[in-house]
Amino acid sequence: MTDPAYRPDPRILSLAPWLGDPVHAADFPETRLRWRNDRAAAHVGLAGLDDAQWIAHFGRFVPLPGNLPQPLALRYHGHQFQVYNPDLGDGRGFLFAQVRDDTDRLLDLGTKGSGQTPWSRQGDGRLTLKGAVREVLATEMLEALGVNTSRTLSVIETGENLWRGDEPSPTRSAVLVRQSHGHIRIGTFQRLLALDARDEMHALIDYCLTTFPGPAGTDGASPAARLLEHVVERLADLAAQWMVAGFVHGVLNTDNMNISGESFDYGPWRWLPRWDANFTAAYFDHQKLYAFGRQPQTLHWNCGQLAVALRLVEQAPPLITALGRFPEVYRAAMARRWCWRLGVIPRGVDEDSAMIAVCEKTMVDTAQGPDAFFHAHRGGRAATGILAEALAAYQPAHGEHPYWSDDLAQTLLIDDVEAIWADIAEHDDWGAFHAKVAAIRRMGQACAPALPPAGHAAADL
């Protein structure tokens, strides 16, 4: 590596003996580069890699200089659909590297589809190419809509035929690399509670407070209580980000909840075709546990599971206090993020919350989706009836962008995704995919500047 912006910092090695298992990547029959995110790579000094170097590192997983000598498959437990499962861990992915970005954040490079690990259970450790394409689209759209999300750094097609019960098979294979602020999960803490591993719990708390620093905690608060305060704030804000984006994650298990407050690990996600609290993304979520409108409640419940795990090293009262802040943090986050996407200046949480209720009712009454709604009423424009009354006192917040004059809003509904994939699957035509990414990024430019996540400075984005 010759780029001085590349700064390896494999801090997780201090936890590695009990946090993960050294593994080897699968030996794929081919490596065809399909996606490289040079915009994300530039922040960590990797954009200068030529394609051959890129494939060597992100398809064959030759270690990056000065970084992890061998990938780590991380260990964790978790509640899956609120049923505890101790038989979890990275089953088709691993932590490949850690690097500093241009704001000095520590970023993980983690994989999906990189082969079997000790935690694969009955799985083949692979990822479908369609799943990789979907993840690129999801992360690009979420980033454009101001959601704190992992970024898809790389997709390499790997030349295997995979059989899946939920899509036409055989289907093509790929390996994906994501760039994320961290891969420590609520389930990581749950595992340590189950093992009664007090020393390791203290070490993990210290690692998280250092790696994912948040606002100063209450005077005299213990490290465990400060960590829970930070996570509650981040996940309450993340829930608001999803709701304002009209996004349904689909699988909100505690092993899918990042301590850093990032959205990641995209499976059966969907965007709302219309505003519907009961809309569910995962076909196997028969009880609608993770329906769109239940996402804030679920993230609050997940924070409660972190509090339970932290009881290994902390008394209950400060944890209960931290957990109890979730509703107020969520309400405030909804207000500021709704106003941001609508392009108006906030007027205070109470007034903004009342305005949001009118907007929601308008979408329900008109069977309108959030993408179309926010596009049509950007800056408070084009409102009639009760919506006009609710928006009358609001002033536009940002300058105009040509995007807001487009006839239609950018969407990423299931039909959009299936059409893009059909071109790839049937004709190996990636034109619609690249055009969609470009269109989403243009929308992101129109929405900018994004709000920082809770507890972060604007420079952290």
N, C-alpha and C positions, 0 to 999 in steps of 0.2 A: 504494500500500500504506500502510495506517495502523497496522497492528499492529506495536508496537515489538519483538515477538519475531521479526519477519522481519529477518534479517541476511544480506544477499547478500555473497558472498566468492568471486568467480570467479578463484581462484588459478591455475587451469589455463591461463589466458591466457598465462602466462609460458612455457609449453611448446607453445602452440598452433601456432606456425609449422611445427613438424616432427612434432607428435603427431596432428594431425587436419586435416580439411578443412571449411571453412565450407559449410553446406548450407542448403537451404530445405525446410520441411515440405511434404508433399503437400497439395493443395487438395481436401479431401474434399467430396463432394456433400452430406453432412449431418453433424451432430454432436449425438448424443443421449447425454446423460450417463447412464451405467449404474452407475458405482461411484465414490464418492469416500470416501477413507479419512481421515475427519476426526481420528481418533485419531492417525494418523501426521502429518497436516498440522499439528496443534496444536503439535508439537514444533519446527516450523520457521516458525511464524507465518503459516500459510496457511489455517487453518481458517475464518477470517473472510471468505474470498472468497464472494460469492454465486454461484449457479449460472452466471449469465451470465459473470462474471469467470473462473470456473473453466474454462468451456468455451473462452473466449478464450485463456487461457494454455496449457491442456493438450489442446485440440482443434485450435485454430488456431495455437498456439505464438507468440502475441504475447509478446515478451520480458518477463520479470519486471523490475521496476525495479532499476537498478544492477547487473544481472547480465550474462550473456553477451549481446552484441549480436546474435549469430547462432549457431544451433546448430553443434556440431562433430561430424562423423562421425570417430570415432577410428580410427587406423591400427594394425594389429598383424599378426603372423604367428601360426603355431601348429602344434602336432602334433594332427592329427585322427585318432583311433584309432591314434595313435603313428606316423603318417605325416606328415612335415613338409609344410606348405602355406604358401607365401609370398603367396598370392593371397587374403588375408583383410582384414577391417576391418569396421566397422559398416555392414552392408548393408541393414538395415531399421530402424535406430535412430540416435540421436545423443545427445550430451550437451547438455541444454537449459539447465541452471542449476546453480549451486553455492550452498549456503546453510549457515549455522551453526545447529545445533540448540540445545536448552536445556541441554545439557551441554558446549557449545562444540565438538562434533565437526563437521567439515566433511562435508556430505552432498551427493552428486550427485543430480540429477533427470535420469534417462535414459529414453529412449523405446524402444518396440518397436512396429513397424508404422507408423512415421511417414513412410514414403515411400522412394523410391530415392535412393541416394548413389553416389559414385564406386566404392564397394565392393560394389554389389549384384550384380555379375556378371549372371547370367541371371534373377535374382529380381525380383519385382514390388514389393518393399519393404513389403509389407502383412502384417498379422496377422489371423488369423481371430478372430471373436468367441469361438468355443469355446476357442481358445488363451488368450485373455485371461481368460475365466472360470476355466479350469484354473489359470492363474497366480495369480489371487486366492486360490483355494482352497489351493493349495500353500503360498503364503507365509503365509497365516493359520495353517495347520496346523503348519508348521515353527516359526513364532514361538511358538505355544502350547506346543510340545514343547521349547522352549529352544534351538532351533537358530539360530545367527547367520546371518540371512538378509536379503536385500533385502525391502522392503515394497512391496506394490502400492498406489500412491497413487491412481491414477485409471484408469478404463476408459471410453472414449467410443466408441459405435458410430458408424461412419462411412459407412454407406449404399452400400457397393459389394458386388458379387457376386464372390467369389473362387473359383478352381478349384484344388483340391488333390488330389493323387493318393492320399492316405492317409486321406481322409474324404469323405463324401457331398458332392457339389458340384453347383451353386454353393452357397457357404456365406457367411455374413454376415461383415463386416469390422469391425475395431476398431483403435483406437490406445491403447496402454497407457503409463503413466508409472510408473516404479519409483523408489523412494527408497532409495539405497544409500550406504554409506560411501565407495565409490570404484569406478571402472571401469578402473583400471590392472590389466592382466592379465600373467601370465607371458609370453604371446605378445607383449606390448608390448616387453618386454626382448629377446625372440628376434628381433624385427624389427631392433632397433638393432645386435645382434650381426651379423646378416646384412649390414647396411649398413656395418659397421665404424665406427659413429658413436660414438666414445669420449666426446666432449664432451657429447653428448646423453645418453649412458648415465650419466655423472656427474650431470647435471642431474636425470634421472629418479630416480636413487637418492636424491638430496637431497630431492626433492619427496616421495617416499614415506616417508622417515624422518621428515619434518616433519608430513605429513598423517596418517600412520598410525603414530604413535609406539608403540613397544613397550617392554618392560622393558630396563633398561640392559644393554648387551652386555659381552662380555669386555673387560677392561682392555686398551687398545691395539688393539682390533679395528678394522679399516677399516670405512668406511660400507657397502661391498658385503657384507662378512661379517656385519655387524650386521643388514642387511636380510634376508639369507638366514636368519639365526637366527630373526628374527621370523616370516618366512613359514613356515618349517618348523614352528614352534610353533603357528601359527594353523591351518595345513592339517592337521597331525596331530590337532589338537583338532576341526576341522571333520569329519574322517573319523569320529572317535568320535561326534560329534553325530549324523551320519547313521545310523550303525550302531545307536545306542541308540534313535533315532526309528523304525527299521525302514524307512528311506527309501532309494530307489534313484534317483539323479539321472538316470542314463541316458547322458549325453554328457559325459564328463570330459576333454575336450580341453583343451590348455594355453591356448587362447584363452577358455575358460570358467572359468579359475582366477583369482580376484581376489587381488591382493596384500594386500587388507584382511582376507582370511580369511572373507569372506561367501559363503554359498551364493546363487547367482543364475542367471538365464538358464534358465528351466524349460521344457523341451520334453517328451520322452516319459517323464516321471517316473512312478514307482509307489510305493505303500506295500506292504509285504509282506503277503500274505494269510496266510502261515505262515512260520515261520523257515526260510529256505532260502538258503544261501550262493550257490547258482547262479542264483537268480532274476534275470532280466534285464528291464530296462524297455523298451529300444529294440528294435523289431521288426527293425531293420536291423543290430543288433549280433550277427551270426551266430556270431562266435567267443566270445561272452560276455566280451569284454575288460573291460566295465564292469559285470559282474554285481555283485550286492549284496556278496558276500564279498570281492571284489577291489578295492573302493573304497579302503581304506587303502593297499594296494600301489600303486594307480594314482596317488593323490595324492603318495605318496613319489616315484614315478617323475617326476611333473610337477615336484616340487621340484628333482629332479636336472636337469631341463631349464633351470630358472632358474639353477642353479649353473653350467651350461655357458655360459649367456649372460653371466653376471657374470665369467667368465674373461677377458672383453674388458678388464676394468679391475682384476682381482685375481688373485693367485696361487692355485693349487689347494689347498694344505694347509688354510687356514682355512675354505674352502668345503666341503671334504670333512668336516671336523670338525663343521660346522654341520649338514650333511646327515645325518651319522651319528646325530644325536640323535632323528631321527624316530620310530624304534620305541619308545624309552623314553617319549617325550612322548605318543605315541598310547596306550600301555598305561596310563599314569597318567590320561590324559583319559578313557579307557573306564571306569576304576574310579570316578572321581568322578562321571561323568555317569550311569553305570548306577545307582549308589546314589541319585543325585538323582531319577531317574525312578521308581525303586522306592520312594522315600520312606523310606530307611533311612540311618543315620549310617555313613559309611565307617569301615573298620577297618584300613586299610593296603592298599597296592597288591597285595601278594602274596595276602592273604586275600580281598580283593575280586575279584581275577582268578579265584581258585579258585571263588568263589561264582558268578561270571558263567558259567563253564564249565558248572556244574550247571544254571543257568537256561536256557542255550542247549540243553543236552541235553534238558531237560524239554519245551521248546517243540518240538524235533524229534520226540521220542517221542510227544507228544500232538497233533502237527500243528496247533499253536496259533500264532497270530500275536502279535507283540509288544504290540499294543494291548490285546488281551484278557488277555495274561499280566500285564502291569504293572498293569492295572486290578484283576484278581483278587487279586493278591498285594501290593497297596499296603501299605507299612509292615511287610512280612513276614508278612501274614495268610494264612490259608487254605492253607498249604503242607502237603504230606504227603510221606511217604517220604524219599528222598534230598534233595529240595528243602527239606523241613522241617529236616533236619540242617544243611544249608548256611546256612539263614537263622536258626538258633536263637540265635546270638550277636548278631544285629543288632537295634538299637533303632530304633523309628520316629523320623523326623527332623522331621516337620511336623505341625501341627494338622490336623484333619479339615475336609473341605469336602463339602457335599451331593452333589457329583458322584461321590464315591467310593462312595456308596450306590446309584447307578444300577445297574440290572440289567446294562446293556451298556456297553462302552467306546465312545467316539467313534472312528470310523474314517474314512478317506478312501480306500477301495479303488476300483478302477476302476468297479465297478458303482454305487457311490455317485455318482461323478462323471457317469457316463453318464445316470443317472436325472435328475440336476439339469439337465444339458444338454438332455435330451429335453423337459422342461417349457418351457425357453426356446425351443428350436428349433421346437417344434410349436405352442405356445400363447402364446409371449412371456410366460410366467408365471415371474416371478423369486422367487416366494414360497419355494420350496425352497432356492434359493441363499442368500437372506438368512437363512433359518432355520438353515442349515448354518453360516454364518459366526458367527451368534450362539451356536450350540452349541459350536463350536470355541473361541470366546473364553471361554465359561464353563469349558471344560476347562482353558484356559490359566490362568484364575484359580485353579483347583484345584491346578495344578502349580507355581504361583509360590511363592517367588521363583526366577527362573531363575538358573542359574550364569553368571557372566560368561565371555566367550570368553577363551581363553588370552592372557595378556599385557595384559588390560584390567581396569580397576577396575569394580566393580559399577555405578557411576554412568554408565559408558559405554553401558549397555544402553538 
